[in-house]
Amino acid sequence: MSLSSMSGEAFKLGMDIDHRINRFVAIDCLLMHIVCIGSKLIAFDDESQLRKFITCITEFVIMTS
């Protein structure tokens, strides 16, 4: 069994177990990617700016989900 088919099977299994939990995991992964990209594109002066950025992204995802 190839790696891509195993990951496809794992995804199907995750969807079958509980759609809501899988959705929150996907949102969390999306947030992590956005934060990584954002922190590379934006030079944050201090930690409070980074926290504000993460809070804005989190609120947006919660409102749109």
MOPAC internal coordinates of N, CA, C and O (Angstrom, degrees):
PM7 1SCF
backbone

  N    0.0000 0     0.00 0     0.00 0    0    0    0
  C    1.4437 1     0.00 0     0.00 0    1    0    0
  C    1.5335 1   108.75 1     0.00 0    2    1    0
  O    1.2310 1   120.61 1   -50.61 1    3    2    1
  N    1.3100 1   116.45 1   129.39 1    3    2    1
  C    1.4626 1   120.13 1  -177.61 1    5    3    2
  C    1.5274 1   110.93 1   -76.51 1    6    5    3
  O    1.2310 1   121.62 1   -17.15 1    7    6    5
  N    1.3203 1   114.51 1   162.85 1    7    6    5
  C    1.4623 1   120.08 1  -178.97 1    9    7    6
  C    1.5241 1   111.12 1   -62.85 1   10    9    7
  O    1.2310 1   120.14 1   139.91 1   11   10    9
  N    1.3286 1   117.34 1   -40.09 1   11   10    9
  C    1.4630 1   119.65 1  -178.64 1   13   11   10
  C    1.5230 1   111.52 1   -67.46 1   14   13   11
  O    1.2310 1   119.92 1   142.50 1   15   14   13
  N    1.3282 1   117.75 1   -37.50 1   15   14   13
  C    1.4638 1   118.50 1   178.44 1   17   15   14
  C    1.5246 1   110.92 1   -71.98 1   18   17   15
  O    1.2310 1   120.32 1   147.17 1   19   18   17
  N    1.3425 1   116.98 1   -32.83 1   19   18   17
  C    1.4667 1   119.46 1   176.36 1   21   19   18
  C    1.5241 1   110.15 1   -66.34 1   22   21   19
  O    1.2310 1   120.02 1   138.96 1   23   22   21
  N    1.3277 1   117.57 1   -41.04 1   23   22   21
  C    1.4614 1   119.07 1   179.07 1   25   23   22
  C    1.5239 1   110.34 1   -68.18 1   26   25   23
  O    1.2310 1   120.29 1   145.78 1   27   26   25
  N    1.3320 1   117.05 1   -34.22 1   27   26   25
  C    1.4645 1   120.52 1   175.65 1   29   27   26
  C    1.5156 1   111.72 1   -64.09 1   30   29   27
  O    1.2310 1   120.60 1   138.33 1   31   30   29
  N    1.3352 1   116.46 1   -41.67 1   31   30   29
  C    1.4632 1   120.85 1   177.48 1   33   31   30
  C    1.5242 1   110.85 1   -65.67 1   34   33   31
  O    1.2310 1   120.60 1   139.12 1   35   34   33
  N    1.3243 1   116.45 1   -40.88 1   35   34   33
  C    1.4660 1   120.26 1   178.78 1   37   35   34
  C    1.5271 1   110.39 1   -63.59 1   38   37   35
  O    1.2310 1   120.44 1   141.42 1   39   38   37
  N    1.3239 1   116.77 1   -38.58 1   39   38   37
  C    1.4599 1   120.55 1   178.35 1   41   39   38
  C    1.5231 1   110.63 1   -64.50 1   42   41   39
  O    1.2310 1   120.42 1   134.79 1   43   42   41
  N    1.3483 1   116.80 1   -45.21 1   43   42   41
  C    1.4686 1   120.50 1   178.41 1   45   43   42
  C    1.5200 1   111.06 1   -60.94 1   46   45   43
  O    1.2310 1   120.63 1   137.97 1   47   46   45
  N    1.3290 1   116.41 1   -42.03 1   47   46   45
  C    1.4584 1   120.87 1   179.57 1   49   47   46
  C    1.5236 1   110.14 1   -63.00 1   50   49   47
  O    1.2310 1   120.56 1   136.18 1   51   50   49
  N    1.3248 1   116.53 1   -43.82 1   51   50   49
  C    1.4626 1   120.29 1   177.59 1   53   51   50
  C    1.5141 1   112.20 1   -60.86 1   54   53   51
  O    1.2310 1   120.32 1   140.85 1   55   54   53
  N    1.3275 1   116.99 1   -39.15 1   55   54   53
  C    1.4565 1   120.87 1   178.46 1   57   55   54
  C    1.5215 1   110.65 1   -67.89 1   58   57   55
  O    1.2310 1   120.36 1   142.72 1   59   58   57
  N    1.3352 1   116.92 1   -37.28 1   59   58   57
  C    1.4575 1   120.55 1  -179.77 1   61   59   58
  C    1.5236 1   111.92 1   -69.87 1   62   61   59
  O    1.2310 1   120.13 1   143.31 1   63   62   61
  N    1.3283 1   117.36 1   -36.69 1   63   62   61
  C    1.4699 1   120.10 1  -176.21 1   65   63   62
  C    1.5275 1   110.44 1   -64.49 1   66   65   63
  O    1.2310 1   119.99 1   123.74 1   67   66   65
  N    1.3059 1   117.63 1   -56.26 1   67   66   65
  C    1.4648 1   120.24 1   179.64 1   69   67   66
  C    1.5150 1   109.11 1  -162.63 1   70   69   67
  O    1.2310 1   121.00 1   -69.46 1   71   70   69
  N    1.3170 1   115.69 1   110.54 1   71   70   69
  C    1.4633 1   121.46 1  -175.34 1   73   71   70
  C    1.5290 1   111.37 1   -61.49 1   74   73   71
  O    1.2310 1   120.40 1   141.15 1   75   74   73
  N    1.3277 1   116.84 1   -38.85 1   75   74   73
  C    1.4673 1   119.69 1  -176.90 1   77   75   74
  C    1.5235 1   112.05 1   -66.20 1   78   77   75
  O    1.2310 1   119.99 1   135.98 1   79   78   77
  N    1.3229 1   117.61 1   -44.02 1   79   78   77
  C    1.4637 1   120.19 1   179.51 1   81   79   78
  C    1.5210 1   109.63 1   -61.94 1   82   81   79
  O    1.2310 1   120.52 1   136.22 1   83   82   81
  N    1.3260 1   116.61 1   -43.78 1   83   82   81
  C    1.4602 1   120.64 1  -179.81 1   85   83   82
  C    1.5297 1   110.86 1   -61.72 1   86   85   83
  O    1.2310 1   120.62 1   142.78 1   87   86   85
  N    1.3323 1   116.41 1   -37.22 1   87   86   85
  C    1.4633 1   120.04 1   179.48 1   89   87   86
  C    1.5281 1   110.87 1   -64.04 1   90   89   87
  O    1.2310 1   120.42 1   137.25 1   91   90   89
  N    1.3313 1   116.81 1   -42.75 1   91   90   89
  C    1.4622 1   119.89 1   179.00 1   93   91   90
  C    1.5254 1   111.25 1   -66.39 1   94   93   91
  O    1.2310 1   119.98 1   144.24 1   95   94   93
  N    1.3364 1   117.65 1   -35.76 1   95   94   93
  C    1.4682 1   120.74 1   176.33 1   97   95   94
  C    1.5232 1   109.48 1   -63.95 1   98   97   95
  O    1.2310 1   120.27 1   137.45 1   99   98   97
  N    1.3283 1   117.08 1   -42.55 1   99   98   97
  C    1.4634 1   120.94 1   179.17 1  101   99   98
  C    1.5275 1   110.71 1   -63.77 1  102  101   99
  O    1.2310 1   120.31 1   139.21 1  103  102  101
  N    1.3373 1   117.01 1   -40.79 1  103  102  101
  C    1.4634 1   120.67 1   178.31 1  105  103  102
  C    1.5232 1   110.25 1   -63.86 1  106  105  103
  O    1.2310 1   120.77 1   138.29 1  107  106  105
  N    1.3348 1   116.13 1   -41.71 1  107  106  105
  C    1.4644 1   120.47 1   179.22 1  109  107  106
  C    1.5281 1   110.83 1   -62.05 1  110  109  107
  O    1.2310 1   120.37 1   136.33 1  111  110  109
  N    1.3302 1   116.90 1   -43.67 1  111  110  109
  C    1.4739 1   120.67 1   177.89 1  113  111  110
  C    1.5242 1   110.37 1   -62.61 1  114  113  111
  O    1.2310 1   120.61 1   137.89 1  115  114  113
  N    1.3207 1   116.44 1   -42.11 1  115  114  113
  C    1.4615 1   120.71 1   178.46 1  117  115  114
  C    1.5236 1   110.54 1   -61.02 1  118  117  115
  O    1.2310 1   120.63 1   135.85 1  119  118  117
  N    1.3331 1   116.40 1   -44.15 1  119  118  117
  C    1.4654 1   120.07 1   178.70 1  121  119  118
  C    1.5173 1   111.53 1   -60.67 1  122  121  119
  O    1.2310 1   120.52 1   137.51 1  123  122  121
  N    1.3266 1   116.61 1   -42.49 1  123  122  121
  C    1.4639 1   119.69 1  -179.80 1  125  123  122
  C    1.5224 1   110.97 1   -62.30 1  126  125  123
  O    1.2310 1   120.35 1   138.74 1  127  126  125
  N    1.3403 1   116.94 1   -41.26 1  127  126  125
  C    1.4677 1   120.27 1   178.69 1  129  127  126
  C    1.5260 1   110.72 1   -65.49 1  130  129  127
  O    1.2310 1   120.39 1   137.11 1  131  130  129
  N    1.3324 1   116.86 1   -42.89 1  131  130  129
  C    1.4659 1   120.46 1  -179.78 1  133  131  130
  C    1.5230 1   110.42 1   -62.78 1  134  133  131
  O    1.2310 1   120.54 1   136.74 1  135  134  133
  N    1.3290 1   116.58 1   -43.26 1  135  134  133
  C    1.4643 1   120.23 1  -179.96 1  137  135  134
  C    1.5216 1   110.46 1   -64.46 1  138  137  135
  O    1.2310 1   120.18 1   138.06 1  139  138  137
  N    1.3311 1   117.26 1   -41.94 1  139  138  137
  C    1.4715 1   120.21 1   179.00 1  141  139  138
  C    1.5230 1   111.05 1   -62.43 1  142  141  139
  O    1.2310 1   120.54 1   133.32 1  143  142  141
  N    1.3290 1   116.57 1   -46.68 1  143  142  141
  C    1.4644 1   120.43 1   179.83 1  145  143  142
  C    1.5249 1   109.88 1   -65.31 1  146  145  143
  O    1.2310 1   120.76 1   134.49 1  147  146  145
  N    1.3330 1   116.15 1   -45.51 1  147  146  145
  C    1.4631 1   120.66 1  -178.71 1  149  147  146
  C    1.5114 1   112.63 1   -61.65 1  150  149  147
  O    1.2310 1   120.69 1   138.93 1  151  150  149
  N    1.3215 1   116.28 1   -41.07 1  151  150  149
  C    1.4628 1   118.78 1  -178.12 1  153  151  150
  C    1.5228 1   111.55 1   -70.32 1  154  153  151
  O    1.2310 1   120.14 1   156.08 1  155  154  153
  N    1.3286 1   117.34 1   -23.92 1  155  154  153
  C    1.4627 1   119.95 1   176.34 1  157  155  154
  C    1.5284 1   111.22 1   -80.74 1  158  157  155
  O    1.2310 1   120.66 1   147.17 1  159  158  157
  N    1.3377 1   116.35 1   -32.83 1  159  158  157
  C    1.4599 1   120.03 1  -177.81 1  161  159  158
  C    1.5255 1   112.44 1   -83.03 1  162  161  159
  O    1.2310 1   121.01 1   147.91 1  163  162  161
  N    1.3309 1   115.68 1   -32.09 1  163  162  161
  C    1.4599 1   120.36 1  -175.78 1  165  163  162
  C    1.5251 1   108.59 1  -108.90 1  166  165  163
  O    1.2310 1   120.59 1   -52.71 1  167  166  165
  N    1.3117 1   116.47 1   127.29 1  167  166  165
  C    1.4682 1   119.62 1   177.12 1  169  167  166
  C    1.5284 1   107.85 1   -86.48 1  170  169  167
  O    1.2310 1   120.68 1   -77.19 1  171  170  169
  N    1.3242 1   116.30 1   102.81 1  171  170  169
  C    1.4566 1   120.55 1  -179.59 1  173  171  170
  C    1.5234 1   109.69 1   -78.65 1  174  173  171
  O    1.2310 1   121.03 1   -48.48 1  175  174  173
  N    1.3341 1   115.64 1   131.52 1  175  174  173
  C    1.4651 1   120.54 1   179.75 1  177  175  174
  C    1.5220 1   111.93 1   -73.30 1  178  177  175
  O    1.2310 1   121.01 1   143.68 1  179  178  177
  N    1.3251 1   115.68 1   -36.32 1  179  178  177
  C    1.4605 1   118.52 1  -179.42 1  181  179  178
  C    1.5277 1   110.14 1  -149.77 1  182  181  179
  O    1.2310 1   121.09 1    -3.33 1  183  182  181
  N    1.3044 1   115.51 1   176.67 1  183  182  181
  C    1.4637 1   120.90 1  -175.76 1  185  183  182
  C    1.5249 1   112.15 1   -67.49 1  186  185  183
  O    1.2310 1   119.82 1   149.08 1  187  186  185
  N    1.3352 1   117.96 1   -30.92 1  187  186  185
  C    1.4663 1   119.92 1  -178.25 1  189  187  186
  C    1.5293 1   111.11 1   -65.33 1  190  189  187
  O    1.2310 1   119.83 1   144.90 1  191  190  189
  N    1.3229 1   117.92 1   -35.10 1  191  190  189
  C    1.4680 1   120.21 1   177.06 1  193  191  190
  C    1.5220 1   110.71 1   -66.58 1  194  193  191
  O    1.2310 1   120.44 1   139.90 1  195  194  193
  N    1.3310 1   116.76 1   -40.10 1  195  194  193
  C    1.4601 1   120.38 1   177.68 1  197  195  194
  C    1.5240 1   110.20 1   -64.09 1  198  197  195
  O    1.2310 1   120.07 1   138.52 1  199  198  197
  N    1.3231 1   117.48 1   -41.48 1  199  198  197
  C    1.4689 1   121.20 1   178.56 1  201  199  198
  C    1.5247 1   111.04 1   -63.03 1  202  201  199
  O    1.2310 1   119.85 1   138.74 1  203  202  201
  N    1.3350 1   117.88 1   -41.26 1  203  202  201
  C    1.4655 1   121.43 1   177.84 1  205  203  202
  C    1.5238 1   110.36 1   -62.31 1  206  205  203
  O    1.2310 1   120.30 1   137.87 1  207  206  205
  N    1.3195 1   117.03 1   -42.13 1  207  206  205
  C    1.4622 1   121.97 1   178.56 1  209  207  206
  C    1.5274 1   110.51 1   -60.72 1  210  209  207
  O    1.2310 1   120.27 1   131.89 1  211  210  209
  N    1.3275 1   117.09 1   -48.11 1  211  210  209
  C    1.4647 1   121.68 1  -179.69 1  213  211  210
  C    1.5247 1   110.23 1   -63.28 1  214  213  211
  O    1.2310 1   120.04 1   138.99 1  215  214  213
  N    1.3303 1   117.52 1   -41.01 1  215  214  213
  C    1.4677 1   121.45 1   179.44 1  217  215  214
  C    1.5211 1   110.93 1   -62.66 1  218  217  215
  O    1.2310 1   120.02 1   136.78 1  219  218  217
  N    1.3271 1   117.57 1   -43.22 1  219  218  217
  C    1.4724 1   120.91 1   178.82 1  221  219  218
  C    1.5185 1   111.15 1   -61.39 1  222  221  219
  O    1.2310 1   120.25 1   134.16 1  223  222  221
  N    1.3231 1   117.14 1   -45.84 1  223  222  221
  C    1.4612 1   121.00 1  -179.85 1  225  223  222
  C    1.5243 1   110.09 1   -63.85 1  226  225  223
  O    1.2310 1   120.13 1   136.96 1  227  226  225
  N    1.3403 1   117.36 1   -43.04 1  227  226  225
  C    1.4626 1   121.45 1  -179.36 1  229  227  226
  C    1.5225 1   110.82 1   -62.13 1  230  229  227
  O    1.2310 1   120.07 1   133.97 1  231  230  229
  N    1.3335 1   117.47 1   -46.03 1  231  230  229
  C    1.4640 1   121.04 1   179.30 1  233  231  230
  C    1.5226 1   111.02 1   -62.07 1  234  233  231
  O    1.2310 1   120.10 1   139.66 1  235  234  233
  N    1.3226 1   117.42 1   -40.34 1  235  234  233
  C    1.4623 1   120.86 1   178.48 1  237  235  234
  C    1.5222 1   110.93 1   -61.34 1  238  237  235
  O    1.2310 1   120.35 1   133.63 1  239  238  237
  N    1.3300 1   116.93 1   -46.37 1  239  238  237
  C    1.4670 1   120.47 1  -178.52 1  241  239  238
  C    1.5213 1   110.58 1   -65.49 1  242  241  239
  O    1.2310 1   119.81 1   139.16 1  243  242  241
  N    1.3231 1   117.97 1   -40.84 1  243  242  241
  C    1.4675 1   121.00 1   179.50 1  245  243  242
  C    1.5264 1   110.19 1   -64.07 1  246  245  243
  O    1.2310 1   119.87 1   138.20 1  247  246  245
  N    1.3232 1   117.85 1   -41.80 1  247  246  245
  C    1.4620 1   120.82 1  -179.35 1  249  247  246
  C    1.5248 1   111.84 1   -68.20 1  250  249  247
  O    1.2310 1   119.92 1   146.92 1  251  250  249
  N    1.3150 1   117.76 1   -33.08 1  251  250  249
  C    1.4641 1   120.10 1  -176.26 1  253  251  250
  C    1.5214 1   113.42 1   -90.79 1  254  253  251
  O    1.2310 1   119.77 1   173.62 1  255  254  253
  N    1.3347 1   118.04 1    -6.38 1  255  254  253
  C    1.4717 1   118.77 1  -179.45 1  257  255  254
  C    1.5111 1   111.39 1   -96.53 1  258  257  255
  O    1.2310 1   120.10 1   180.00 1  259  258  257

